[in-house]
Amino acid sequence: MTKSTLNQSQAQEPETITFAKVGTPMAIVDGVSFSGGDVWTNYGGNQTVQTERLFYPRTLEDLKVIVREARNNNKKVRCAGSGHSWSATAVTPDYMVSVNGLNKIHNPVLAQDGSGWTVTLETGVLVSELDAFLRNHNPPLALPSNVVPDVVRVGGILTMGCHGAGLNSRTLSDTITEMTIVNALGELVTYSAAKDPEAFNVACLNLGLLGIIYTATIKVEVMNIRLRVTDSFPTLTSLFQGPQAGLNLKARILKNDSTEFLYWPFQYFMQPDQNKNIWVKEWERTTEPAEDLKKYEDLPPMVDNPFFSTLQTGSRVMEIPDALHFPIGDGVTTVVDAGAAIKVDPDFKNACEAIMELVEKNWEFTTSMPERMGTAIEFRFIKASDKILSPAYDKDPEAIFCMINVMAASATPGFEEYSVGIVSNWIRKYNAKPHWPKMWEKVDGVVPYLRHEYGDRITRFNRVRKTQDPTDMFINDTWRPLFQENEL
Ligand SMILES: Cc1cc2nc3c(=O)[nH]c(=O)nc-3n(C[C@H](O)[C@H](O)[C@H](O)COP(=O)(O)OP(=O)(O)OC[C@H]3O[C@@H](n4cnc5c(N)ncnc54)[C@H](O)[C@@H]3O)c2cc1C
């Protein structure tokens, strides 16, 4: 991929706050630091907003002060973690809350009823911090599946129903056992299945619409197994074409703990030949010991593409977090992404069709301008989530979803129109549901479509939401058309 020019906005706006940088506090209200008038931009560089106040809370009391200030001044509130979402879900010109200072992790607990280990943590904790904490625990613990990057924060990935590649791990929202949230009235509310199953379901994937999430308790498992990661680079046609392709793919997915596919359009970087192969990562659980990964560090690149040059074919046994957060990228380029959940037919034919069609559409887009060469395709398969706002929601827990993404280097010209067309096509053909943190808001007709598809689940969500946020304090432009009651 080319070096992206996404940080143009930063060049023009010297006071821009990026997802990674903590701004200089300029004022304090009741012990809570905030800066005024900062420009916040997300990781992908496609969302920028000048905020009236950007708060830096560190305690529960701080969260209550922020809500009180917002109530008194009639302001909207949205939180931001690492800013890795591409939709405008975190954005408001009123009060933004950087949750990064909420970073306590409590001692994990082994339930007496045999349901295993859980850990309670504040929502600004980085995935990398959680991994390290759990790994150092006695016994070592881990999340069995997770998002690829470890620089995102727990609040962000739980709020948005994020997922890894683990087929049976479903989404991260499905690992939650309890959540505490400061609502628009300034009250700390605890959500659990035992207390109120409906409200708990809503809280587990709440899009930041119930208030500021203070803590989450999630299931973790004893790290007494490792993952064998096998990377291969077969041809597209061998995987996705022919009468048996769908069933073969299904068998492969069901055999593995996790499977992920990565595709880039050029066989050789900046050369005209189309890539006929696709990268496959397969994870299997094993009791074999983890290998010393240092021996792989200096291997010459196998992939002639700077963004994917860390990939190596072969099979190796790794500790769970090392296997899940595999390094990718060139350290410079950021990407933008549109993605959706497609419910897979029992014979997986629709998945094969969608993949092959996307490869061709992506090729047309990529080769239509030299500046468009930095594109990629990625997909994984997970079983259904029972969280009512999950794009992978299904009543059948065995239903399988293809979580598919099309991406490009930030600032790739025309990517927004192209990705909107791709998502529209998935909606038309497969009833796909956009993944909330990805780019979906510009898809033509997406709001009526989502209202129709989520239907009663939006009504149920709103019923809980309205008890916690009667004045729509946490609703921004992304969510207003879908959830604000007077528009339903
Ligand atoms: C390079 C890259 C790779 C990615 N890989 C994956 C992947 O493998 N799987 C996947 O599912 N997604 C993936 N994503 C998407 C990413 O996981 C989500 O965008 C996630 O929400 C990012 O977390 P964050 O900390 O950056 O949250 P942000 O983007 O900052 O926030 C996300 C949302 O959470 C809300 N929020 C955060 N904390 C709180 C809180 N305490 N209270 C209330 N609301 C809160 C925010 O208001 C916002 O609406 C990837 C993104 C990038 C850029």
The ligand as an SDF file (V2000), in Angstrom:
LIG
                    3D

 53 58  0  0  0  0  0  0  0  0999 V2000
   -6.7740   -1.6230   12.0460 C   0  0  0  0  0  0  0  0  0  0  0  0
   -8.1110   -2.0190   12.6090 C   0  0  0  0  0  0  0  0  0  0  0  0
   -8.4060   -3.3500   12.7760 C   0  0  0  0  0  0  0  0  0  0  0  0
   -9.6470   -3.7400   13.2980 C   0  0  0  0  0  0  0  0  0  0  0  0
   -9.9050   -5.0560   13.4750 N   0  0  0  0  0  0  0  0  0  0  0  0
  -11.1010   -5.4390   13.9590 C   0  0  0  0  0  0  0  0  0  0  0  0
  -11.3930   -6.8130   14.1890 C   0  0  0  0  0  0  0  0  0  0  0  0
  -10.5410   -7.6810   14.0390 O   0  0  0  0  0  0  0  0  0  0  0  0
  -12.6470   -7.1400   14.6040 N   0  0  0  0  0  0  0  0  0  0  0  0
  -13.6050   -6.1880   14.8450 C   0  0  0  0  0  0  0  0  0  0  0  0
  -14.7160   -6.5360   15.2080 O   0  0  0  0  0  0  0  0  0  0  0  0
  -13.3400   -4.8830   14.6790 N   0  0  0  0  0  0  0  0  0  0  0  0
  -12.1190   -4.5000   14.2450 C   0  0  0  0  0  0  0  0  0  0  0  0
  -11.8530   -3.1690   14.0780 N   0  0  0  0  0  0  0  0  0  0  0  0
  -12.8630   -2.2000   14.5250 C   0  0  0  0  0  0  0  0  0  0  0  0
  -12.5900   -1.8350   15.9920 C   0  0  0  0  0  0  0  0  0  0  0  0
  -12.3900   -2.9740   16.7770 O   0  0  0  0  0  0  0  0  0  0  0  0
  -13.7740   -1.0570   16.5490 C   0  0  0  0  0  0  0  0  0  0  0  0
  -13.8910    0.1370   15.8450 O   0  0  0  0  0  0  0  0  0  0  0  0
  -13.6570   -0.7680   18.0470 C   0  0  0  0  0  0  0  0  0  0  0  0
  -14.8410   -0.1210   18.4590 O   0  0  0  0  0  0  0  0  0  0  0  0
  -12.4490    0.1030   18.3100 C   0  0  0  0  0  0  0  0  0  0  0  0
  -12.2350    0.3110   19.6830 O   0  0  0  0  0  0  0  0  0  0  0  0
  -11.7720    1.7420   20.1560 P   0  0  0  0  0  0  0  0  0  0  0  0
  -11.1810    1.6120   21.5130 O   0  0  0  0  0  0  0  0  0  0  0  0
  -10.9520    2.3740   19.1310 O   0  0  0  0  0  0  0  0  0  0  0  0
  -13.1840    2.4560   20.2740 O   0  0  0  0  0  0  0  0  0  0  0  0
  -13.7020    3.8230   19.5960 P   0  0  0  0  0  0  0  0  0  0  0  0
  -13.7000    3.6600   18.1310 O   0  0  0  0  0  0  0  0  0  0  0  0
  -12.9790    4.9610   20.1740 O   0  0  0  0  0  0  0  0  0  0  0  0
  -15.1970    3.8190   20.1290 O   0  0  0  0  0  0  0  0  0  0  0  0
  -16.1220    2.9070   19.6110 C   0  0  0  0  0  0  0  0  0  0  0  0
  -17.4900    3.1690   20.2090 C   0  0  0  0  0  0  0  0  0  0  0  0
  -17.4880    2.7640   21.5730 O   0  0  0  0  0  0  0  0  0  0  0  0
  -18.0110    3.8190   22.3750 C   0  0  0  0  0  0  0  0  0  0  0  0
  -17.3670    3.7240   23.6800 N   0  0  0  0  0  0  0  0  0  0  0  0
  -16.0890    3.4330   23.9480 C   0  0  0  0  0  0  0  0  0  0  0  0
  -15.9010    3.3910   25.2800 N   0  0  0  0  0  0  0  0  0  0  0  0
  -17.0960    3.6700   25.8460 C   0  0  0  0  0  0  0  0  0  0  0  0
  -17.5530    3.8010   27.1830 C   0  0  0  0  0  0  0  0  0  0  0  0
  -16.7320    3.6110   28.2330 N   0  0  0  0  0  0  0  0  0  0  0  0
  -18.8380    4.1090   27.3970 N   0  0  0  0  0  0  0  0  0  0  0  0
  -19.6910    4.3100   26.3620 C   0  0  0  0  0  0  0  0  0  0  0  0
  -19.3100    4.2070   25.0800 N   0  0  0  0  0  0  0  0  0  0  0  0
  -18.0240    3.8860   24.8330 C   0  0  0  0  0  0  0  0  0  0  0  0
  -17.6780    5.0870   21.6200 C   0  0  0  0  0  0  0  0  0  0  0  0
  -18.5560    6.1370   21.9490 O   0  0  0  0  0  0  0  0  0  0  0  0
  -17.9000    4.6320   20.1940 C   0  0  0  0  0  0  0  0  0  0  0  0
  -19.2650    4.7290   19.8960 O   0  0  0  0  0  0  0  0  0  0  0  0
  -10.6120   -2.7520   13.6170 C   0  0  0  0  0  0  0  0  0  0  0  0
  -10.3180   -1.4080   13.4470 C   0  0  0  0  0  0  0  0  0  0  0  0
   -9.0660   -1.0440   12.9560 C   0  0  0  0  0  0  0  0  0  0  0  0
   -8.7530    0.4140   12.7660 C   0  0  0  0  0  0  0  0  0  0  0  0
  1  2  1  0
  2  3  1  0
  2 52  2  0
  3  4  2  0
  4  5  1  0
  4 50  1  0
  5  6  2  0
  6  7  1  0
  6 13  1  0
  7  8  2  0
  7  9  1  0
  9 10  1  0
 10 11  2  0
 10 12  1  0
 12 13  2  0
 13 14  1  0
 14 15  1  0
 14 50  1  0
 15 16  1  0
 16 17  1  0
 16 18  1  0
 18 19  1  0
 18 20  1  0
 20 21  1  0
 20 22  1  0
 22 23  1  0
 23 24  1  0
 24 25  2  0
 24 26  1  0
 24 27  1  0
 27 28  1  0
 28 29  2  0
 28 30  1  0
 28 31  1  0
 31 32  1  0
 32 33  1  0
 33 34  1  0
 33 48  1  0
 34 35  1  0
 35 36  1  0
 35 46  1  0
 36 37  1  0
 36 45  1  0
 37 38  2  0
 38 39  1  0
 39 40  1  0
 39 45  2  0
 40 41  1  0
 40 42  2  0
 42 43  1  0
 43 44  2  0
 44 45  1  0
 46 47  1  0
 46 48  1  0
 48 49  1  0
 50 51  2  0
 51 52  1  0
 52 53  1  0
M  END
$$$$
